């Protein structure tokens, strides 16, 4: 079984480096460089739970340009994949939803964590403007916007490491216009996750999204902000593994 993760290991958004590599970690935990799209250097801190369960785990970085789902589909073809589990976090969750709309036949399951999902309905956009007023919200330092207060209070070293690794890029274009109506067409088994202190996708927003996906489970992770995989890796990995093991 194969898992492709978008935006999962290093930060909530990817670096957008214009180089050509993706890091693949097989169940043997041996890292293999593949000439595909973007480079990410990491030690696989969050990966052993997945590879230890026998999954082939591929961490994929978005580029700074182009259409993300076309890149992701090219990656799947390059690797000779059939069907796989797709996990997207934050901006990677938008890519995951867009891919599910574009290539549903490719997916065994879909996991979207801590993501605004990319919905374009005016009703939702108005909600986001109330939640994250501009320019005031973007003036807040990224670690305060994206890491929950519980994590920052308890783990200063982890907070500093997150700040060193997390770099943000402009989101790539989507292939589809993502709307509530479009979400209703995604019949792939879906898990939505967020943190109880996520400023981008707080629990009421998660419930709003979950009501639109027809085949959906949802989970709120306590003491967690916008980076569940980083702040609460054990809870995140446990939830994702439990879900994908059933699909």
C-alpha positions in Angstrom: 0.0 0.0 0.0 1.2 3.5 -0.8 0.7 6.8 1.0 1.5 10.1 -0.7 1.7 13.1 1.7 1.5 16.7 0.5 2.9 19.4 2.8 3.2 16.9 5.7 6.7 16.6 7.1 8.6 19.9 7.1 6.0 22.6 7.6 2.5 23.6 7.0 3.4 24.9 3.6 6.3 23.9 1.4 9.4 25.7 0.2 8.5 25.9 -3.5 12.2 25.2 -4.4 12.7 25.0 -8.2 14.8 21.9 -8.1 13.9 18.3 -9.0 13.6 15.8 -6.3 11.1 14.1 -4.1 12.0 12.0 -1.1 10.7 8.5 -0.9 10.9 6.4 2.2 10.1 2.7 1.7 9.1 0.3 4.5 12.9 -0.4 4.9 13.3 3.3 5.9 15.9 3.7 3.2 15.6 7.1 1.6 15.7 7.1 -2.2 16.0 10.3 -4.3 13.7 10.4 -7.3 14.1 13.0 -10.0 10.6 14.4 -10.1 9.7 17.9 -8.9 10.9 19.4 -5.7 13.4 18.8 -3.0 12.9 18.3 0.7 15.6 17.4 3.1 14.4 15.7 6.3 15.2 12.8 8.6 11.7 11.3 8.4 10.9 12.1 12.0 7.2 11.6 11.6 7.5 8.6 9.2 8.4 5.5 11.1 4.8 4.8 12.3 3.7 4.6 8.6 6.6 2.6 7.3 6.6 0.4 10.4 3.0 -0.5 9.5 4.2 -1.6 6.1 3.2 1.4 4.0 5.4 2.8 1.2 5.5 6.5 2.2 6.2 9.3 -0.3 6.6 12.9 0.8 5.9 15.3 -2.0 6.7 19.0 -2.2 4.7 21.4 -4.2 6.4 23.6 -6.7 5.9 27.4 -6.7 4.2 27.4 -10.1 2.0 25.2 -12.3 -1.0 23.2 -11.4 -0.4 21.1 -8.4 -2.7 18.2 -9.3 -1.1 17.8 -12.7 2.3 17.6 -10.9 0.9 15.0 -8.5 -0.6 12.9 -11.2 2.7 13.0 -13.1 4.4 11.8 -9.9 2.0 8.9 -9.6 2.6 7.9 -13.2 6.3 8.3 -12.8 6.3 5.9 -9.8 3.9 3.5 -11.6 1.3 3.8 -8.9 -2.2 2.4 -9.2 -4.4 3.4 -6.3 -3.1 5.1 -3.2 -4.0 6.9 0.0 -3.6 10.7 -0.2 -2.8 12.8 2.9 -2.7 16.6 2.7 -2.2 19.1 5.4 -2.8 22.8 5.4 -2.3 24.1 1.8 -1.5 20.5 0.9 -5.1 19.7 1.8 -6.3 22.0 -1.0 -4.1 20.0 -3.4 -5.6 16.7 -2.0 -9.2 17.8 -2.5 -8.4 19.1 -5.9 -6.8 15.8 -6.8 -9.8 13.9 -5.5 -12.0 15.9 -7.8 -9.7 15.4 -10.8 -8.6 11.8 -10.4 -11.0 10.0 -7.9 -10.3 6.6 -9.5 -6.7 6.9 -8.2 -7.6 7.1 -4.5 -8.2 4.5 -1.9 -8.8 7.2 0.7 -8.4 10.9 1.4 -7.1 12.6 4.5 -7.3 16.4 4.8 -5.8 17.9 8.0 -5.8 21.5 9.2 -6.9 22.8 5.9 -9.1 25.6 4.6 -9.9 23.1 1.7 -9.9 25.9 -0.9 -13.7 26.4 -1.0 -14.7 29.4 -3.1 -18.3 29.9 -2.1 -18.9 33.5 -1.1 -20.6 32.3 2.1 -17.4 30.6 3.1 -15.1 33.4 1.9 -17.1 35.9 4.1 -16.5 33.6 7.0 -12.8 33.5 6.4 -12.6 37.3 6.3 -14.2 37.4 9.7 -11.9 34.7 11.1 -8.7 36.0 9.6 -9.1 39.8 8.8 -6.5 41.2 6.5 -4.0 42.7 7.0 -4.0 42.2 10.7 -4.0 38.4 10.7 -1.1 38.1 8.3 1.0 40.5 10.5 1.0 37.9 13.3 4.2 35.9 13.3 3.8 32.5 11.5 4.6 30.4 14.5 1.9 32.1 16.5 -0.7 31.8 13.7 0.1 28.2 13.0 1.3 26.5 16.2 -1.2 26.3 19.1 -0.4 27.9 22.5 -0.3 24.6 24.3 2.5 23.4 22.0 4.4 26.7 22.1 4.2 26.8 25.9 5.3 23.2 26.4 7.9 22.8 23.6 10.1 25.8 22.9 12.7 23.6 21.2 10.1 22.2 18.8 8.7 25.6 18.1 12.2 26.8 17.2 12.7 23.8 14.9 9.4 24.4 13.2 10.4 28.0 12.6 13.7 26.9 11.0 12.0 24.3 8.7 8.8 26.0 7.7 8.9 28.2 4.7 5.9 29.4 2.8 5.2 29.6 -0.9 2.4 31.0 -3.0 -0.3 28.3 -3.5 -0.3 26.7 -6.9 -3.4 27.0 -9.1 -6.2 24.5 -8.6 -7.5 22.5 -11.5 -11.1 22.7 -10.3 -13.2 25.4 -8.7 -13.7 24.0 -5.3 -17.2 24.6 -3.9 -19.5 23.1 -1.4 -21.3 21.4 -4.4 -18.0 20.0 -5.6 -17.2 18.5 -2.2 -20.6 16.7 -2.3 -19.3 14.8 -5.4 -16.3 13.3 -3.6 -17.4 9.8 -2.6 -13.9 8.6 -1.6 -13.7 7.6 2.1 -12.5 10.9 3.7 -11.1 11.8 7.0 -11.0 15.5 8.1 -8.8 16.5 11.0 -8.1 19.7 12.8 -6.8 21.0 16.1 -8.9 22.5 18.8 -6.8 25.7 18.6 -6.5 25.9 14.8 -7.0 29.5 13.7 -7.5 28.6 10.1 -9.8 25.6 10.4 -11.3 25.7 13.9 -13.7 22.9 14.9 -16.9 24.7 13.7 -15.3 25.1 10.2 -14.3 21.4 10.3 -18.0 20.5 11.0 -19.1 22.8 8.2 -16.8 20.9 5.8 -17.7 17.4 7.2 -21.3 18.0 6.4 -20.5 18.5 2.7 -18.5 15.3 2.2 -20.8 12.4 1.7 -18.5 9.7 3.0 -16.7 11.5 5.8 -15.3 11.0 9.3 -13.9 13.9 11.3 -11.7 14.4 14.4 -10.6 17.3 16.5 -7.2 16.8 18.1 -6.9 18.5 21.5 -4.1 20.9 22.6 -3.3 21.5 18.9 -3.1 24.3 16.4 -2.7 24.3 12.6 0.1 21.7 12.5 -1.4 18.5 14.0 1.3 16.3 12.4 4.0 18.4 14.1 2.3 19.3 17.4 0.6 16.0 18.2 2.3 13.4 15.9 1.3 10.4 17.9 -2.4 11.4 17.8 -2.1 12.4 14.2 -0.4 9.2 13.1 -2.7 7.0 15.1 -5.8 8.6 13.6 -4.5 8.5 10.0 -3.3 4.9 10.3 -6.6 3.7 11.9 -8.5 5.3 9.1 -6.5 4.2 6.1 -6.2 0.6 7.4 -10.0 0.4 6.9 -9.8 1.4 3.3 
